[in-house]
Amino acid sequence: MMEQPNRGRANIVGNGSVGGGAYTSVRIVGEGEVLGALGCDTFTCTGNCTVFGPVRAGLFKQRGDVTVKGEWSGGHLKTLGQLTIEGSVRAAKLDIVGQLTAREFVETDNLKLQGAIEVNGLVNADQADIRLYGPSRVNEIGGGRIHVRLSRLTAMKEWLKPRHSTELSAALIEGDDIHLEHTRADIVRGNRIHIGAGCVIGRVEYSQSLHVARSAKIGEEVQL
C-alpha cells in the first residue's frame, strides 16, 4: 500500500494529524486525522478520527466515531461507537457494538454485531450473529450460520437513538443454519430455517427444516 513504509509509532493526544504510511502502532485520543493510506499492526482510537485513504490493520480498536475514506482490510476489527467505511470491509473477525456502515461489501469469517448495520452490497460471513438496536439494511447476507435477533444491551443508547422500528431489511438471506427475528426480506434460502417473531418474508426456500412463528408473515414456502 505504501511505497516507503515508516515502521514507527504515531500518537495523537488532543487534536492533530499524522501522515499516511506504515506504522507499528497508531494511537489517537481526542480528534485525529490520518492524511493518506494507512497500514499498521495496531490502531486504537478513543474519540473521533478520519482516515483519508484505505486501511490495513492487524488489530483495529475504536471507541467513538471513525470514518475511513476507502476500504478496510485486516485481522480483528473491534468497535464501540460508529464506524463508516467508504469502501469494502475484509476482516477475519468483526466485533461491533454500535453502528457499522459500509458503502460496498463486508467479508469476514466471524461477524458479531450489537446495534445497527447498513451495507449497500453483500455481507458474507461464515458466522453472523446480529443483535439489532435500530433500523438496519443490507442488500444480501450469505454464509453458514446466520442469526438475527433484538439486542437488549442498554449501553446502546449512548450511540444509537432509533427513530424507526428496529428491524433488518434485505433482498436475500442465504445460509445453512438461519434464525431470524424482526427481519423483512424478499427471499430467505437455506437448509435449516427458523422464521421468528416480527418477520415479514416474501419467499422461503428450505431443504431440510422450516419453523415459522405464529406472528411471522410469509408469502410463499418452497421445499427444495
VEXFI-438605 format. One record per residue (C-alpha): residue number from 1; x, y, z. Coordinates in Angstrom, 2 decimals. Example, Ala and Ser with C-alpha at 12.3 -4.5 7.8 and 13.67 -1.06 7.14 Angstrom:
2
<r><i>1</i><c1>12.30</c1><c2>-4.50</c2><c3>7.80</c3></r>
<r><i>2</i><c1>13.67</c1><c2>-1.06</c2><c3>7.14</c3></r>
//
This chain:
224
<r><i>1</i><c1>0.00</c1><c2>0.00</c2><c3>0.00</c3></r>
<r><i>2</i><c1>2.77</c1><c2>2.44</c2><c3>0.93</c3></r>
<r><i>3</i><c1>5.83</c1><c2>2.94</c2><c3>-1.28</c3></r>
<r><i>4</i><c1>8.17</c1><c2>4.00</c2><c3>1.56</c3></r>
<r><i>5</i><c1>6.94</c1><c2>2.48</c2><c3>4.84</c3></r>
<r><i>6</i><c1>7.86</c1><c2>4.12</c2><c3>8.11</c3></r>
<r><i>7</i><c1>7.85</c1><c2>1.39</c2><c3>10.76</c3></r>
<r><i>8</i><c1>7.38</c1><c2>3.59</c2><c3>13.79</c3></r>
<r><i>9</i><c1>4.68</c1><c2>4.70</c2><c3>16.19</c3></r>
<r><i>10</i><c1>2.21</c1><c2>7.53</c2><c3>15.75</c3></r>
<r><i>11</i><c1>0.42</c1><c2>9.17</c2><c3>18.68</c3></r>
<r><i>12</i><c1>-2.17</c1><c2>11.95</c2><c3>18.79</c3></r>
<r><i>13</i><c1>-3.39</c1><c2>13.32</c2><c3>22.11</c3></r>
<r><i>14</i><c1>-5.86</c1><c2>16.19</c2><c3>21.79</c3></r>
<r><i>15</i><c1>-6.14</c1><c2>17.44</c2><c3>18.21</c3></r>
<r><i>16</i><c1>-3.74</c1><c2>16.59</c2><c3>15.43</c3></r>
<r><i>17</i><c1>-2.89</c1><c2>14.67</c2><c3>12.30</c3></r>
<r><i>18</i><c1>-0.33</c1><c2>12.20</c2><c3>11.01</c3></r>
<r><i>19</i><c1>0.71</c1><c2>11.35</c2><c3>7.50</c3></r>
<r><i>20</i><c1>-0.23</c1><c2>8.14</c2><c3>5.80</c3></r>
<r><i>21</i><c1>2.24</c1><c2>5.30</c2><c3>5.83</c3></r>
<r><i>22</i><c1>3.02</c1><c2>2.01</c2><c3>7.52</c3></r>
<r><i>23</i><c1>3.37</c1><c2>2.07</c2><c3>11.30</c3></r>
<r><i>24</i><c1>3.86</c1><c2>-0.39</c2><c3>14.09</c3></r>
<r><i>25</i><c1>1.03</c1><c2>1.30</c2><c3>16.00</c3></r>
<r><i>26</i><c1>-1.27</c1><c2>4.30</c2><c3>15.72</c3></r>
<r><i>27</i><c1>-2.92</c1><c2>5.70</c2><c3>18.87</c3></r>
<r><i>28</i><c1>-5.41</c1><c2>8.57</c2><c3>18.91</c3></r>
<r><i>29</i><c1>-7.00</c1><c2>10.10</c2><c3>21.99</c3></r>
<r><i>30</i><c1>-9.17</c1><c2>13.06</c2><c3>21.03</c3></r>
<r><i>31</i><c1>-9.64</c1><c2>14.34</c2><c3>17.47</c3></r>
<r><i>32</i><c1>-7.33</c1><c2>12.99</c2><c3>14.80</c3></r>
<r><i>33</i><c1>-6.75</c1><c2>12.66</c2><c3>11.07</c3></r>
<r><i>34</i><c1>-4.60</c1><c2>10.28</c2><c3>9.07</c3></r>
<r><i>35</i><c1>-3.67</c1><c2>12.01</c2><c3>5.83</c3></r>
<r><i>36</i><c1>-3.39</c1><c2>9.10</c2><c3>3.43</c3></r>
<r><i>37</i><c1>-3.42</c1><c2>5.33</c2><c3>3.16</c3></r>
<r><i>38</i><c1>-2.62</c1><c2>3.59</c2><c3>6.44</c3></r>
<r><i>39</i><c1>-1.03</c1><c2>0.25</c2><c3>7.27</c3></r>
<r><i>40</i><c1>-0.33</c1><c2>-0.76</c2><c3>10.87</c3></r>
<r><i>41</i><c1>-0.12</c1><c2>-3.67</c2><c3>13.28</c3></r>
<r><i>42</i><c1>-2.45</c1><c2>-1.97</c2><c3>15.78</c3></r>
<r><i>43</i><c1>-4.76</c1><c2>1.03</c2><c3>15.58</c3></r>
<r><i>44</i><c1>-6.57</c1><c2>2.41</c2><c3>18.63</c3></r>
<r><i>45</i><c1>-8.81</c1><c2>5.46</c2><c3>18.74</c3></r>
<r><i>46</i><c1>-10.71</c1><c2>6.94</c2><c3>21.66</c3></r>
<r><i>47</i><c1>-12.57</c1><c2>9.90</c2><c3>20.23</c3></r>
<r><i>48</i><c1>-13.08</c1><c2>10.84</c2><c3>16.59</c3></r>
<r><i>49</i><c1>-10.89</c1><c2>10.13</c2><c3>13.59</c3></r>
<r><i>50</i><c1>-10.94</c1><c2>10.33</c2><c3>9.80</c3></r>
<r><i>51</i><c1>-8.54</c1><c2>8.31</c2><c3>7.66</c3></r>
<r><i>52</i><c1>-8.16</c1><c2>9.80</c2><c3>4.19</c3></r>
<r><i>53</i><c1>-7.35</c1><c2>6.55</c2><c3>2.43</c3></r>
<r><i>54</i><c1>-7.65</c1><c2>2.78</c2><c3>2.73</c3></r>
<r><i>55</i><c1>-6.67</c1><c2>1.00</c2><c3>5.95</c3></r>
<r><i>56</i><c1>-4.94</c1><c2>-2.32</c2><c3>6.53</c3></r>
<r><i>57</i><c1>-4.53</c1><c2>-3.27</c2><c3>10.21</c3></r>
<r><i>58</i><c1>-3.86</c1><c2>-6.37</c2><c3>12.26</c3></r>
<r><i>59</i><c1>-5.94</c1><c2>-5.06</c2><c3>15.19</c3></r>
<r><i>60</i><c1>-8.23</c1><c2>-2.06</c2><c3>14.87</c3></r>
<r><i>61</i><c1>-9.95</c1><c2>-0.80</c2><c3>18.05</c3></r>
<r><i>62</i><c1>-12.10</c1><c2>2.26</c2><c3>18.38</c3></r>
<r><i>63</i><c1>-14.40</c1><c2>3.96</c2><c3>20.86</c3></r>
<r><i>64</i><c1>-16.11</c1><c2>6.91</c2><c3>19.27</c3></r>
<r><i>65</i><c1>-16.68</c1><c2>7.88</c2><c3>15.64</c3></r>
<r><i>66</i><c1>-14.30</c1><c2>6.79</c2><c3>12.87</c3></r>
<r><i>67</i><c1>-14.58</c1><c2>7.30</c2><c3>9.10</c3></r>
<r><i>68</i><c1>-12.33</c1><c2>5.55</c2><c3>6.58</c3></r>
<r><i>69</i><c1>-12.22</c1><c2>7.13</c2><c3>3.12</c3></r>
<r><i>70</i><c1>-11.53</c1><c2>3.84</c2><c3>1.38</c3></r>
<r><i>71</i><c1>-11.59</c1><c2>0.12</c2><c3>2.04</c3></r>
<r><i>72</i><c1>-10.68</c1><c2>-1.62</c2><c3>5.30</c3></r>
<r><i>73</i><c1>-8.82</c1><c2>-4.95</c2><c3>5.45</c3></r>
<r><i>74</i><c1>-7.02</c1><c2>-6.91</c2><c3>8.11</c3></r>
<r><i>75</i><c1>-7.42</c1><c2>-9.13</c2><c3>11.13</c3></r>
<r><i>76</i><c1>-9.65</c1><c2>-8.09</c2><c3>14.05</c3></r>
<r><i>77</i><c1>-11.87</c1><c2>-5.01</c2><c3>13.91</c3></r>
<r><i>78</i><c1>-13.42</c1><c2>-4.02</c2><c3>17.25</c3></r>
<r><i>79</i><c1>-15.77</c1><c2>-1.06</c2><c3>17.53</c3></r>
<r><i>80</i><c1>-17.73</c1><c2>0.72</c2><c3>20.25</c3></r>
<r><i>81</i><c1>-19.43</c1><c2>3.60</c2><c3>18.52</c3></r>
<r><i>82</i><c1>-19.92</c1><c2>4.41</c2><c3>14.85</c3></r>
<r><i>83</i><c1>-17.69</c1><c2>3.21</c2><c3>12.03</c3></r>
<r><i>84</i><c1>-18.17</c1><c2>4.31</c2><c3>8.43</c3></r>
<r><i>85</i><c1>-16.18</c1><c2>2.60</c2><c3>5.67</c3></r>
<r><i>86</i><c1>-16.46</c1><c2>4.32</c2><c3>2.30</c3></r>
<r><i>87</i><c1>-15.50</c1><c2>1.12</c2><c3>0.52</c3></r>
<r><i>88</i><c1>-15.42</c1><c2>-2.59</c2><c3>1.30</c3></r>
<r><i>89</i><c1>-14.53</c1><c2>-4.44</c2><c3>4.51</c3></r>
<r><i>90</i><c1>-12.43</c1><c2>-7.62</c2><c3>4.61</c3></r>
<r><i>91</i><c1>-11.66</c1><c2>-8.91</c2><c3>8.11</c3></r>
<r><i>92</i><c1>-11.01</c1><c2>-12.16</c2><c3>9.91</c3></r>
<r><i>93</i><c1>-13.26</c1><c2>-11.04</c2><c3>12.78</c3></r>
<r><i>94</i><c1>-15.68</c1><c2>-8.16</c2><c3>13.34</c3></r>
<r><i>95</i><c1>-16.88</c1><c2>-7.18</c2><c3>16.83</c3></r>
<r><i>96</i><c1>-19.24</c1><c2>-4.23</c2><c3>16.53</c3></r>
<r><i>97</i><c1>-21.15</c1><c2>-2.51</c2><c3>19.33</c3></r>
<r><i>98</i><c1>-22.83</c1><c2>0.48</c2><c3>17.73</c3></r>
<r><i>99</i><c1>-23.25</c1><c2>1.12</c2><c3>14.02</c3></r>
<r><i>100</i><c1>-21.32</c1><c2>-0.21</c2><c3>11.02</c3></r>
<r><i>101</i><c1>-21.82</c1><c2>1.42</c2><c3>7.62</c3></r>
<r><i>102</i><c1>-20.05</c1><c2>0.10</c2><c3>4.52</c3></r>
<r><i>103</i><c1>-20.58</c1><c2>1.55</c2><c3>1.06</c3></r>
<r><i>104</i><c1>-19.67</c1><c2>-1.66</c2><c3>-0.76</c3></r>
<r><i>105</i><c1>-19.49</c1><c2>-5.15</c2><c3>0.81</c3></r>
<r><i>106</i><c1>-18.42</c1><c2>-6.91</c2><c3>4.02</c3></r>
<r><i>107</i><c1>-16.47</c1><c2>-10.19</c2><c3>4.02</c3></r>
<r><i>108</i><c1>-15.46</c1><c2>-11.90</c2><c3>7.27</c3></r>
<r><i>109</i><c1>-15.13</c1><c2>-15.26</c2><c3>9.00</c3></r>
<r><i>110</i><c1>-17.00</c1><c2>-14.08</c2><c3>12.08</c3></r>
<r><i>111</i><c1>-19.40</c1><c2>-11.15</c2><c3>12.43</c3></r>
<r><i>112</i><c1>-20.72</c1><c2>-10.24</c2><c3>15.87</c3></r>
<r><i>113</i><c1>-22.78</c1><c2>-7.07</c2><c3>15.92</c3></r>
<r><i>114</i><c1>-24.94</c1><c2>-5.40</c2><c3>18.54</c3></r>
<r><i>115</i><c1>-26.55</c1><c2>-2.28</c2><c3>17.16</c3></r>
<r><i>116</i><c1>-27.24</c1><c2>-1.36</c2><c3>13.54</c3></r>
<r><i>117</i><c1>-25.71</c1><c2>-2.19</c2><c3>10.19</c3></r>
<r><i>118</i><c1>-26.03</c1><c2>-0.65</c2><c3>6.74</c3></r>
<r><i>119</i><c1>-24.26</c1><c2>-2.26</c2><c3>3.79</c3></r>
<r><i>120</i><c1>-25.01</c1><c2>-1.48</c2><c3>0.16</c3></r>
<r><i>121</i><c1>-23.66</c1><c2>-4.80</c2><c3>-1.08</c3></r>
<r><i>122</i><c1>-23.23</c1><c2>-8.35</c2><c3>0.22</c3></r>
<r><i>123</i><c1>-22.45</c1><c2>-9.36</c2><c3>3.80</c3></r>
<r><i>124</i><c1>-20.57</c1><c2>-12.65</c2><c3>3.53</c3></r>
<r><i>125</i><c1>-19.77</c1><c2>-14.36</c2><c3>6.86</c3></r>
<r><i>126</i><c1>-19.19</c1><c2>-17.93</c2><c3>7.98</c3></r>
<r><i>127</i><c1>-20.78</c1><c2>-16.98</c2><c3>11.31</c3></r>
<r><i>128</i><c1>-23.07</c1><c2>-13.95</c2><c3>11.63</c3></r>
<r><i>129</i><c1>-24.65</c1><c2>-13.02</c2><c3>14.96</c3></r>
<r><i>130</i><c1>-26.60</c1><c2>-9.77</c2><c3>14.57</c3></r>
<r><i>131</i><c1>-28.42</c1><c2>-8.28</c2><c3>17.55</c3></r>
<r><i>132</i><c1>-30.47</c1><c2>-5.32</c2><c3>16.40</c3></r>
<r><i>133</i><c1>-30.81</c1><c2>-1.98</c2><c3>18.10</c3></r>
<r><i>134</i><c1>-32.19</c1><c2>0.33</c2><c3>15.48</c3></r>
<r><i>135</i><c1>-33.18</c1><c2>0.01</c2><c3>11.80</c3></r>
<r><i>136</i><c1>-30.68</c1><c2>-1.90</c2><c3>9.66</c3></r>
<r><i>137</i><c1>-30.35</c1><c2>-2.57</c2><c3>5.95</c3></r>
<r><i>138</i><c1>-28.19</c1><c2>-4.80</c2><c3>3.78</c3></r>
<r><i>139</i><c1>-28.57</c1><c2>-5.87</c2><c3>0.20</c3></r>
<r><i>140</i><c1>-27.74</c1><c2>-9.55</c2><c3>0.75</c3></r>
<r><i>141</i><c1>-26.45</c1><c2>-11.79</c2><c3>3.53</c3></r>
<r><i>142</i><c1>-24.72</c1><c2>-15.07</c2><c3>2.73</c3></r>
<r><i>143</i><c1>-22.93</c1><c2>-17.55</c2><c3>4.96</c3></r>
<r><i>144</i><c1>-23.06</c1><c2>-20.62</c2><c3>7.12</c3></r>
<r><i>145</i><c1>-24.80</c1><c2>-19.71</c2><c3>10.39</c3></r>
<r><i>146</i><c1>-26.89</c1><c2>-16.54</c2><c3>10.33</c3></r>
<r><i>147</i><c1>-28.75</c1><c2>-15.40</c2><c3>13.46</c3></r>
<r><i>148</i><c1>-30.66</c1><c2>-12.12</c2><c3>13.72</c3></r>
<r><i>149</i><c1>-32.49</c1><c2>-11.01</c2><c3>16.88</c3></r>
<r><i>150</i><c1>-33.11</c1><c2>-7.94</c2><c3>19.03</c3></r>
<r><i>151</i><c1>-30.41</c1><c2>-6.53</c2><c3>21.29</c3></r>
<r><i>152</i><c1>-31.15</c1><c2>-5.85</c2><c3>24.93</c3></r>
<r><i>153</i><c1>-27.89</c1><c2>-4.06</c2><c3>25.59</c3></r>
<r><i>154</i><c1>-28.88</c1><c2>-0.82</c2><c3>27.33</c3></r>
<r><i>155</i><c1>-25.46</c1><c2>0.74</c2><c3>26.71</c3></r>
<r><i>156</i><c1>-26.50</c1><c2>1.06</c2><c3>23.05</c3></r>
<r><i>157</i><c1>-28.48</c1><c2>4.19</c2><c3>23.94</c3></r>
<r><i>158</i><c1>-25.22</c1><c2>6.12</c2><c3>24.09</c3></r>
<r><i>159</i><c1>-24.54</c1><c2>5.52</c2><c3>20.39</c3></r>
<r><i>160</i><c1>-27.90</c1><c2>4.96</c2><c3>18.71</c3></r>
<r><i>161</i><c1>-31.27</c1><c2>6.66</c2><c3>19.06</c3></r>
<r><i>162</i><c1>-33.60</c1><c2>4.74</c2><c3>16.74</c3></r>
<r><i>163</i><c1>-36.26</c1><c2>6.87</c2><c3>15.09</c3></r>
<r><i>164</i><c1>-37.93</c1><c2>3.99</c2><c3>13.28</c3></r>
<r><i>165</i><c1>-38.79</c1><c2>0.38</c2><c3>14.02</c3></r>
<r><i>166</i><c1>-35.93</c1><c2>-1.90</c2><c3>14.87</c3></r>
<r><i>167</i><c1>-35.66</c1><c2>-4.46</c2><c3>12.09</c3></r>
<r><i>168</i><c1>-33.27</c1><c2>-5.73</c2><c3>9.43</c3></r>
<r><i>169</i><c1>-34.27</c1><c2>-5.40</c2><c3>5.79</c3></r>
<r><i>170</i><c1>-32.62</c1><c2>-7.37</c2><c3>2.99</c3></r>
<r><i>171</i><c1>-33.29</c1><c2>-8.54</c2><c3>-0.55</c3></r>
<r><i>172</i><c1>-31.79</c1><c2>-12.01</c2><c3>0.01</c3></r>
<r><i>173</i><c1>-30.61</c1><c2>-14.01</c2><c3>3.03</c3></r>
<r><i>174</i><c1>-28.95</c1><c2>-17.33</c2><c3>2.21</c3></r>
<r><i>175</i><c1>-27.14</c1><c2>-19.78</c2><c3>4.51</c3></r>
<r><i>176</i><c1>-27.04</c1><c2>-23.23</c2><c3>6.06</c3></r>
<r><i>177</i><c1>-28.50</c1><c2>-22.51</c2><c3>9.50</c3></r>
<r><i>178</i><c1>-30.73</c1><c2>-19.41</c2><c3>9.60</c3></r>
<r><i>179</i><c1>-32.60</c1><c2>-18.00</c2><c3>12.61</c3></r>
<r><i>180</i><c1>-34.37</c1><c2>-14.69</c2><c3>12.02</c3></r>
<r><i>181</i><c1>-36.37</c1><c2>-12.32</c2><c3>14.18</c3></r>
<r><i>182</i><c1>-37.61</c1><c2>-8.83</c2><c3>13.28</c3></r>
<r><i>183</i><c1>-36.42</c1><c2>-9.24</c2><c3>9.71</c3></r>
<r><i>184</i><c1>-38.02</c1><c2>-8.14</c2><c3>6.45</c3></r>
<r><i>185</i><c1>-36.64</c1><c2>-9.94</c2><c3>3.38</c3></r>
<r><i>186</i><c1>-37.71</c1><c2>-10.74</c2><c3>-0.17</c3></r>
<r><i>187</i><c1>-36.14</c1><c2>-14.22</c2><c3>-0.19</c3></r>
<r><i>188</i><c1>-34.72</c1><c2>-16.46</c2><c3>2.56</c3></r>
<r><i>189</i><c1>-32.96</c1><c2>-19.60</c2><c3>1.35</c3></r>
<r><i>190</i><c1>-31.21</c1><c2>-22.30</c2><c3>3.37</c3></r>
<r><i>191</i><c1>-31.07</c1><c2>-25.78</c2><c3>4.86</c3></r>
<r><i>192</i><c1>-32.48</c1><c2>-25.24</c2><c3>8.36</c3></r>
<r><i>193</i><c1>-34.58</c1><c2>-22.10</c2><c3>8.74</c3></r>
<r><i>194</i><c1>-36.37</c1><c2>-20.57</c2><c3>11.72</c3></r>
<r><i>195</i><c1>-38.58</c1><c2>-17.57</c2><c3>11.00</c3></r>
<r><i>196</i><c1>-39.35</c1><c2>-15.90</c2><c3>14.31</c3></r>
<r><i>197</i><c1>-41.34</c1><c2>-13.01</c2><c3>15.72</c3></r>
<r><i>198</i><c1>-41.58</c1><c2>-9.78</c2><c3>13.78</c3></r>
<r><i>199</i><c1>-40.56</c1><c2>-11.26</c2><c3>10.42</c3></r>
<r><i>200</i><c1>-42.11</c1><c2>-10.46</c2><c3>7.05</c3></r>
<r><i>201</i><c1>-40.67</c1><c2>-12.69</c2><c3>4.31</c3></r>
<r><i>202</i><c1>-41.75</c1><c2>-12.80</c2><c3>0.68</c3></r>
<r><i>203</i><c1>-40.49</c1><c2>-16.31</c2><c3>-0.12</c3></r>
<r><i>204</i><c1>-38.79</c1><c2>-19.03</c2><c3>1.93</c3></r>
<r><i>205</i><c1>-36.85</c1><c2>-21.82</c2><c3>0.22</c3></r>
<r><i>206</i><c1>-35.60</c1><c2>-24.62</c2><c3>2.50</c3></r>
<r><i>207</i><c1>-34.10</c1><c2>-28.07</c2><c3>2.02</c3></r>
<r><i>208</i><c1>-34.20</c1><c2>-29.70</c2><c3>5.49</c3></r>
<r><i>209</i><c1>-36.46</c1><c2>-27.96</c2><c3>8.01</c3></r>
<r><i>210</i><c1>-38.60</c1><c2>-24.86</c2><c3>8.43</c3></r>
<r><i>211</i><c1>-40.13</c1><c2>-23.44</c2><c3>11.60</c3></r>
<r><i>212</i><c1>-42.37</c1><c2>-20.38</c2><c3>11.45</c3></r>
<r><i>213</i><c1>-43.59</c1><c2>-18.40</c2><c3>14.47</c3></r>
<r><i>214</i><c1>-47.29</c1><c2>-17.61</c2><c3>14.61</c3></r>
<r><i>215</i><c1>-46.67</c1><c2>-13.88</c2><c3>14.40</c3></r>
<r><i>216</i><c1>-44.42</c1><c2>-14.14</c2><c3>11.34</c3></r>
<r><i>217</i><c1>-45.73</c1><c2>-13.47</c2><c3>7.83</c3></r>
<r><i>218</i><c1>-44.55</c1><c2>-15.47</c2><c3>4.82</c3></r>
<r><i>219</i><c1>-45.81</c1><c2>-15.08</c2><c3>1.29</c3></r>
<r><i>220</i><c1>-44.61</c1><c2>-18.44</c2><c3>-0.09</c3></r>
<r><i>221</i><c1>-42.91</c1><c2>-21.58</c2><c3>1.30</c3></r>
<r><i>222</i><c1>-40.99</c1><c2>-23.92</c2><c3>-1.01</c3></r>
<r><i>223</i><c1>-39.11</c1><c2>-27.11</c2><c3>-0.03</c3></r>
<r><i>224</i><c1>-36.19</c1><c2>-27.73</c2><c3>-2.37</c3></r>
//
